[in-house]
Amino acid sequence: MIGQKGVPALHGGVERHVEELGARLVGLGDDVTVFTRPNYTDPELDEYRGMRLVSLPTTGTKHFDAIVHSVLASFAVWRGGFDIVHYQAIGPCLASPIAKLRGRRVVATVHAQDWRQAKWGLAASAFLRLGEWMALHVPDTTICVSESLTGRYAAQGAQHVVCIPNGVTIDPGDDVGVLAELGLASGHYLLFAGRLIPDKGLHHLIAAHASSGTDLPLVVAGGSSGTDDYVKLVRSQAGEGVVFAGYRYGAALAALFRNCALFVLPSDLEGMPIVLLEALAYGAPVLASDIAPNQEILGQNGRFFAAGDVDSLRTALIDGLADTAELKRKAVAAMSRVAEQYSWDSVAEATDALYREVMHVRVTRAADPDRVD
């Protein structure tokens, strides 16, 4: 696995994806190596949940951290008996030709169209678009985490693109102590969870919350992701009713989901938001922006508002708080479906089958070079 910051996942959907997928691939009998960055994963940690961890240096800067690490990891796979090199996200795919030159079979997962993220300037966006092109043309097979993204690429003529969604992990614990720590009462707060980057739309939510007239606090569970300036901006916009809780994990995050009045995801851009899967899996009433990946997951089990439209979000908040019982009923009804449809076990089985298909193509072509698979 190349492209992720590392494991265990501290924050970030890609890192959660790699941790949960990799551990289950090990359970299926695969040998999994995850390349990690020392600014994320302890470089002394060489094994986690059955995965072999290899720490390689990188720059630690916003623009070059991922690509420098991915290039070094791509040269590292020239050694050793790697059957599959799996790139995570479009930026790291810029390094994928290095693995192909060594004759490795390559798979890529597109988690989102990262070039559209507001945190990137024109030059960085251009390089990410090149990475997206490589993600669709260099690997033997490309995975997309949502049907909407898969369909978009297929309509553009992309070949060998398949959809394998993200999964969801349900923590059996429920650390309600986090409520007392943050001064919260069960059922009497709004929740946002995720990285604090512009594309998640927290600034829209803070503005809508301030003008909605509600006296329920807004809890923000998340932190910076190379976006310190944006974090400073939203903190300056937030009133006394906004509680910045930092990143929360495991049983503490589970308690925040299970006890919120509403979970709100105001994203302008997503691939397939794991946090939305988690909200539904924990039975949280949901309001979400009407972008395609959110609609794909939520369906009729929540309520939508227009992405980027503060007035629409404010109206949704007011209406949602007046109808929390119905939204809760819908969320609870969706819990078993989400847990079954978005199972990490199923994700791992589908990925393992894809790996074996890719390897089969290699074997049959080697045995019969003229065969068309």
Secondary structure, 3 states (H helix, E strand, C coil): CECCCCCCCCCCHHHHHHHHHHHHHHHCCCCCEEEECCCCCCCCCCEECCEEEEECCCCCCCCCHHHHHHHHHHHHCCCCCCCEEEEECCHHHHHHHHHHHCCCEEEEEECCCHHHCCCCCHHHHHHHHHHHHHHHHCCCEEEECCHHHHHHHHHCCCCCEEECCCCECCCCCCCCHHHHHHCCCCCCCEEEECCECHHHCHHHHHHHHHHCCCCCCEEEECCECCCHHHHHHHHHHCCCCEEECCCCCHHHHHHHHHHCCEEEECCCCCCCCHHHHHHHHCCCCEEEECCHHHHHHHCCCCEEECCCCHHHHHHHHHHHHHCHHHHHHHHHHHHHHHHHHCEHHHHHHHHHHHHHHHHHHHHHHHHCCCCCC
